[in-house]
Amino acid sequence: MNATVVAVVLSLVSAVAYATAAVAQERLASRSPGTGLVRMLGSGAWWASVGLNGGAAVLHVVALKYGPLTVVQPLGALTLVAAVPLGRAPRGGGGVGRGRVAGAPPSLCSDWQRSWSRRPVRPPTTY
């Protein structure tokens, strides 16, 4: 198997793992807001999502062994694309508003543009 194909597959799996962990952490944090950090730190589900984040990071680093940063990093931005349907599905189609769905493509394009541009993108200056 071509090394670039391995890098692409690992990057895609990493992106889905990051998205799954983000959705799980958001749901755990919003399940009972205001109860504090201690309650979440005592939750096995919270630590499972932290482990999933760690596993995704390892996959991302391993993907960099097989492919260049210019291939791996833009695919990591697919985390945004994966998080939207993952956030919607288990709640019976609800949970993620139209604003988030509409905001995902521009955010993804911005991330890709930053990854592929040779010059750094600077935020607009506010006066």
N, C-alpha and C positions, 0 to 999 in steps of 0.2 A: 504494500500500500504506500502511496506517495506520502511524504512527510507533510506536505501542505494539506492534504486531505485529513490526516490525523489531527493537525492543528485546528482545522475548521470544525471537525466533529467535537473535539474537546472544548473548543470555545463555545459552541452551541449548547452543549450539555452544561457547561459552566454558567451560561446566561440563564438557562431555565432553572438551575439550582439557586442562583442568586434571586431570581424573581420569586420562586416558591418561598424562600426564606423571608424575603421582604413582605410578601403577602401574609405569611404566618405571623410575623412579628407585629405587623400593623393590626391584625385581628386580635392578637393577644393583648396588645396595649389598649385597644379600644373596647375590649369586652367589658371591662369595669374600670372606666377612667377615674383617676383620682385616688386609687387605692394604694398607689406607691410602687416604688422600684423594688422594695423588698418582696412583695407578693410575686412579681414577675421573676425575680431571681430564684425564687423557690419553686418555680414551675418547670416541670420536665419538658413541656412543649417549648418553652422559651429556649432552654438549653439545646434542644434538638434543632431548632432553627439557627442557633448560633453555630452548632456543628455543621449544619448544611452550608452556612456562609463560609466556614473554614474549608469545607470540602470543595466548594466552588472556587475559592481562592487557589487551592492546590491545583485544581484542574486548569485554571487560567495560567498558572506558572508553568505547568507541564506543557501546555499548548505553546507557550513561548519557546520551549526547547525545540519544537518541531516546525514552527513557522515564525515568520518575522512579525514584529510588532504592528506593522501596517496591515496585516491580515487579522491578527488576533484581537487587537483593541477595538476596531470598528464592530466586530461581531459581538463583543461584550456589550455594546450598546443595545443589542437586541433584548437585553434584560427588560428594558422599558416596554418593548412590544409584547414580551411574554407575560409581564406582570398584569397588563390590562385584562386579558381574558381569564387569567388565573384568579384575579380579584373578583371577577363577575360570576364565574361558573358555580362555585359551591353555594352561593347565596341565592340560587334560583333565578339568576339573571339580574339581580340587583346588586347594590354595593358600590359600584363604580359609576359615577355620574357621567353624563355626556361631555361635561367639561374636561374630565380626565381622558376620555376616549379621544376627544378632539385635540387635546394637547399633546398626546403621545407622538404623532408624526412630526410636528415641528421640533419637538425636543430631540427626537431621534436624528432628524436631519442636521440639527445644530451640533450634536455630538459627533456625527460622522464628518461634518465639515471641519470640525476642530481636529479630528484624528488624521484627516487626509491633507490638510493644508500645510504648506511648508512654513508659512509665517504664523506666529501665534495670533489668535483672535483676541482682540481687546474689547472689553465691555465698553459701551458708550460712556463718555464722561458726562457727569451730571453737574450742572452749574448752579 
